[in-house]
Amino acid sequence: MLVGHTVRNRNGGVFDNIGDLSTGDVVEIAGSDSALSYRVKSVDVLSKDQVARNAEKIFAQSGDGRLVIITCDDWDGASWRSNIVTVATPA
């Protein structure tokens, strides 16, 4: 699981473009010696309450390997009101 920040209103957050991903896109996680590729299965914008209600599923450590990318969304001028939750499986 990767959790990062967005600062779309100021540009420069590592996850500023996560909301632009679509089902089928490939995400590559590069390290110093290798890279892993994942294919996007879902991109959902969830309210904070929806994230809380689905936390067990979102943060599950069992089952097939997957990549879950979470970042903030829906800035109202004072706080982030929702999250973009992207799930991808090994490509």
Protein Blocks (a to p, Z undefined) as FASTA:
>chain_A
ZZddddfkngoifklmmmmpcehiacddddfkbccddddfbdcdddfklmmmmmmmmmpc
gdjddddddddehiehjacfbdcddddddZZ
